[in-house]
Amino acid sequence: MKDPLLRKQDPNHNNGINNAKGQSRIDNEIVGDIRNNKDKKILSESLSIDEVTEKWANMDEAGLPISVMKSLFKASIERTDDKDVEKLREKQFSKVLELSPAMIIITDRWGEFEYANPMFLETVGYSREEVIGRGPGFLSSDITSSDRFYELEEAILKGTTWKGELIKRKKNGTKFIFSASLSPVENDEGFITNFIIMGQDITSFRETQEKLKNALEEKNVLLSELHHRVKNNLAVVSGMMQLQAFNEKDDNLKSKLFSSAGRIKAMATMHELLYESKSLNRISFDQVIGRIVQHVSGVHKNEVKVELKWDLDEVELNVNQAHPCTLIIYEVISNAYKHAFKTVESGMIEIQMHSLNDEIIISIRDNGIGMKKNYLELGKQKSSTGYQLLNSLLKQLRANYRYFSDDTGTRFLLNFKKENIRGISNANIN
C-alpha cells in the first residue's frame, strides 16, 4: 500500500471534513488518508485507526482534530528505525561542524588529519585535499614555539588533553595565532580512536593586547618622568629660597623662607618616591614619613639632639591623600624640633601610624616643654600661616585632629579614612 504521507488526496473524494477557518490542506489530506485506510493501519503496525480516533477525541469547531500534528509526529518516530536515527544524527553533527565559527580538526589515533572544517581551511588558506592526511607537524612553522609543539605531540602520544597557543603561518606566509585545545575520543571499549582539535584565530586579540600593553608602558614612563621633573623643579625652587634666606639679615624673614623651603622639600620628597615606585597613583606613606623626618632632623641636627622612635604600619595612600598628609606631618615634626626643646639639649620624638579597617591613625609625641593652653586660640587670633595651612590641609584630607599638651610634652593625633580619590586633590577642599 502506498504511504499516505506520499500520496496526494483524490480531488473527487469528499470525506465530509470542512476546510474552513484557516485549516491547512495537509490536515485534510492526512485525515482523508486515515479514514480510507482499509487495513486500519497507519504508518506502522503499532498504530491503528482506532487508537488514532481515540487520541483525536477533541475536535475544533470545524470538526478537525486538534492534535493531528502531535499524533503524526509520534507515528513517524515509531516508524523510524535505529539506522535512520543514526544517519540523522550524523547529518546534524556534520552540519554543526560545517557551520561552526571555531576551527575544528579531527585526527586519527596518531594525529593524522582525517577532517578539517571550512573555518580552518578558510583561515589557513589551504584546500581540503592539501590538509587531509597531514600530521601534527602541519600546525607548526618556523615561528612556532618548539616547547608548545612538543607539548602537543606528547599529548597525542600519551592520549591526554592539551591547551595552548600555536603561532603558525598561513599559505600566503602571514602569521596567525591558533588558540587550540586537544581532546581524545574513546570507543565503547575505552580505546582512543581519534582526537578533536578545536580553537580560534586570536591574532587580532593578541595584537590589540600588545598595543594596549605598549600604550600603558608609555603612559607609565611619561608619568614617571613627570614626577621626576616635578621633583627636580621643586628642589630648584627650595634651593633658591634657602639661598635667599642665607642672604637675609632679618631673622623673622629668614625663618619664614626656611620654613617655606622645607615644605617644598617635603613635596619634592613625595614626588621622588612616586618616581621610584611601581605604582604612579599610590605611595607607601610609611616611607614618606621616614624621608620627611630624615630631612627635618638633618636641618636641625646642630641645634638639638633628638632621639627618634618609630612604630609605623605599612600603609599605601592615594596620591591625592598623600599630598596634604605629607605637609601636615612636616608641619608638626618641624614645629616639634623648633619649639619643643628650646630649654633642653636633647629630647625624644615618637611617631606612630596604624591602619584599622581603612581608618588611618597618626600620632606624633615629643617630651618637650609643652605648649601654652591657649595655643589654638592664639593661632586663630593671629591667623598665622601655620594655622591657616593646617586647616586648609585638614579640609583637603577630610581629617580630624587633636593636640594634647602638658609639662611632660605634646601629642598630635590625626585620623582620617583611606579613600581612592580621583582627580585634582585641591578640588576636595569645600
Phi, psi and omega in degrees: 000140182289137181299126181299338179287336183259350184266136176278152181286140177293120183295339180272354183272128179243109182263008176081007181269125180283132181260025183275174173060043169077010179288140186283156180297326182297326179298314180298320180296314182296313181297319179297319180295318182293319182291336180265004180286101185294328181281356182055037177230143183224120170066331176199163181288344185276354184232108181266169180294329179294320180294322179294318180299319180296320181291334183261032182298325181274118179246154176274187183297330180278356180087011180263147180292137180287323187259032184297315182293325179295316180292322179297319179297317181295320181296319181293326177294317180296331182282334185284130179269176185297323181295320179296320179296319180295319179295320179298317180294322178298318178297318179296315180297318179297320179294322177298315179297318183292324185265355184296136176285350178270155175276127185231132177232136174244127181243169173277191185300331185253016172092006179282132186293127175250338181204144173219128185282166184304325181296319178294315181297319179295322182290313185278340178084011179258156175278167180297322181294328180284343184261316185299133180094350178281156180264186181301335180299341178297336181274000180250165177203186182293345180252006180280138176295123181297325180294317180297314182294324177297320178298319178296314179299318179298320180296322178293316180296320183273347180075037181246174177277163180204146174222141179177185179238130178243130176266117186232158175262141174282178181296329180276002176097345179286149182268154171214156182256119183257106176271110192231161173225143181246131179226131178282151176244128183251149174274186183295337180272357178091008179269142179284126181249332184210170169231146174246124176251123182230140180190187182226154171275109184251024183302310182296324179296314180294323178295317177296319178299318180293320177297317179295320178298315180294321179296320179293320178297319178296321179296316180296320178296318180296313180294321178297317178295325178297313178299321180297317181290322177298316179300315179296318179295320178295321178297322178295314179298316179298318179296321179294322179292321178295319177299319177295321181295321179298330183271354180276143177264336179285115182297322181296314178294320179300317180297319180293321179295318178296321179297315180295320178297322178295320178296318179295321178297323178296317178295321178297324178299318180295317179294328177295318179291324177295322178296324181277342186280155175286328178263140182255004176232358176228150185218145176285105188285338175297325176289325178298314180300317179300317180293320181296312180297320178300318180294312183295317180295327177293324179293323187253016185296333180273353183265317183207148177265117185239129174273131181254133177239139186235144170206083188242125170286155174284113185232129173257132180240147170297146183304321183290342172266329181293326180303299181294325181294324178300314181292325178296313180299318179299315182300314184292313181293320178298318178295324179297316178296322185284320193244337188283336188237035182295325186254008181233162181266342181213165180195189183219138173233126180247129182239126180233143174215126182226150178242122181232105179051053179068008175261121181263128180238123180239128179236130177234117185234139174235164178249038182276205188278351180085172181249163175294149183296329181262028184300314182293322178294320178297323178297319178295317182294318183279346185049050182295155180299318180297319181292316179297318179296318181299314181292323177296318180291324179294321176295318180296323181274347185056052186242164173244149179215160176212149173249134171238123184215140173207197183292343182267358178138190184227141176236133174250127183239126181233134176218141178203163181266133179289127182227159176258079185276130179253162178087195181282130185297325182295341180290348180275357178278122180275000000 
